Every structure is written in structure tokens, then in C-alpha cells.
Amino acid sequence: MTADIRWALIGASTIADEWMVDAIHSQPGAEIATVVSGSAQRAHEFATKHGIAAHSTDLDAVLADPSISAVYISSTNEKHLPQALAAAKAGKHVLCEKPLALTESEAAQIIDACASHKVRLGTNHHLRCAATHRKMRELIREGAVGTPLFVRVFHAVSLPPHLRGWRIEQPDAGGGVMLDISVHDIDTLRFLLDDEPVEVSAMASSGTMSSAGLADGVMAIVRFRGGALAQLHDAFTVPFASTGLEVHGTSGSLIATDVMTQRPIGEITLRTASGTQSIDIEHRNLYRTGVADFHRAITEGQSPAATGIDGYRSLVAALSLVQSAETGRHVTVPSRFAQ
């Protein structure tokens, strides 16, 4: 029996290894048909480990296979554009890791190509798939905090040695903390607040872990169109901090701890004039949720958890943070595709 959705993995990556193979295998009617890597040995080892029937170094040949219906791109960031364009041209639905691309123009090209070839495009911003963040969004929409005024994000972590490499060494691959972590913060806040960032200011540090002048820590302020101000603290170099997210409004505050993570964990507290309330959460695997949403986008016409436009909007805000840190100025976030 042929699977309803047959996937090709483009990139034998750590995130595919640790999270996405399981997420795809968990979906009814899904199959990973092949994995593509620039290294034949890496592709072979990955396929053997995960019981994938085929592996290849020839992307064009894989995309020419009519039985492949979707691709998951988790190669290094500078490869996203050509791989996504090739997949769209071949009629394959595209789920791409964040950041969607390295520049505003590249991200727009991917969106346009997928629309032109009538294939679905999703950006794998996993944090908006967390049960904690979805519950916070629901509470904010219901007015639990009144009008959101201020947000604080704590996403300073210690980047594990096996994930360092290009993230701290290669500017051309989109390394640095802002395109790796801050882009997730921005996407999460866009999701929670139903709002768009319009202006940013950032100061970055480098040299504790990174090389080549790449930022390995940042403090930033983001102004949203509706008036809310968000404070971000992101780093690769902090080994003992917990992560968190706070939303403070005119009539209440949401305090979430241990939520800026790939794991299905974390707690939420709501504080209002009525007192302090612990919010019940039904935790679920973030990546399984994201892949399930993408499958429904393909089969039922629904939107993926994060669309290509979400990927674009979060990318341009993160690039604005980079520009602000480099110039020492407030930077206006481009407005294209703003909802």
C-alpha cells in the first residue's frame, strides 16, 4: 500500500535525526522515502539508523520521483533557497526549517515559487506548536490579561557542542544567535499577540563562544504595531538559566517558565486582581503537532502551523535585529506581507 504522503528529507541534520523522523513516522499515512545529503556516507548512515529505504546525494533525481509528495528541508541556511525553489518547481510541498532563507528577497522568492507551482509551504517554527504557547494565545485572545503592554522573553541557553559548528563559525551559512534563536522568539510573539513587529533595537555580544564576529548573545527591544514592547534576551553562552516568557497587560500577567524549548514541558501562571492561578496544560510533542498541521494543509487545505509568510515576517524582523546591532540604530521592520 502506498503512503498518502511520501517525504524526502533534504539534509541529514541533527533536528531531523532527533525530532522530525519521529514526527513524520507518527502520522497516519506518512512515509519517509529517502534522505538526501551532500555526503554519501552521512546519507547512508542516517538512512540505516532510521530504517529509511533509500538515500541519495542527487537532489534532482529525488525530486524527479513522482511518488514523492513533500520535502522537509533542514540543510544549512544558505541552501534553503535553491533547494526550496527546485522542490516547488518539481511540484513537491515544502516544509522548510527556520530561518526560511538568509535575506528578505530570498524568502519572498520561495513564497512566490510555491504559490506559482501551487504547492504548500510551511516554515518549521516549532515553538508556536507548544501546548503552552497555544494556551497563552487562547488566554490572550479571551482577554485574560487585558491589552498586552509588555513582553519579556528569556531564551539564553548553552548551545551544545554538537550543534555549534556553522552556527558560531560561518556567517555565510546564516550563523549567529539572532537567526538561530531570536527568529524563534519573534515568531512566537507574532503568534501569541496576533501582531506584527514594526521597529527593533538590539545590542549584541560575541567572542565568548562564536568566531568570525558572529553574535553569540543579544539583548533586544521589539515594538509591535499594536503598541506592545517586547524585551528579548537570547544567547548561546548561558549554561544555568531557565527559559521563560512573560506577557503583562492592563488587567493581568501570564508568567510561563521553561517554555522556550523543543521539549513538551513548562508551566503557566495567570496573575490578576482575583489572585494567582495555575493554568492546566496538556503537553504534546511540538514537532508531531507541526507535522500533523502540515499534513492537514496538504490533504485538507488548512494552513500549516507556520506559513511561508510567517517565516518571511519572522526572518525580516530577525534581520532587522542584526542590522540594529551592527549599526547601533533603531531599525524599522519591512512591512511586506504584514497581516
Beta strands, then each sheet from edge to edge (+ up, - down):
strand 1: 5-10
strand 2: 30-36
strand 3: 54-56
strand 4: 70-73
strand 5: 93-96
strand 6: 121-123
strand 7: 148-156
strand 8: 197-205
strand 9: 217-224
strand 10: 229-235
strand 11: 244-249
strand 12: 253-257
strand 13: 267-272
strand 14: 275-279
strand 15: 331-332
sheet 1: 3+ 2+ 1+ 4+ 5+ 6+
sheet 2: 14+ 13- 12+ 11- 7+ 10+ 9- 8+ 15-
end
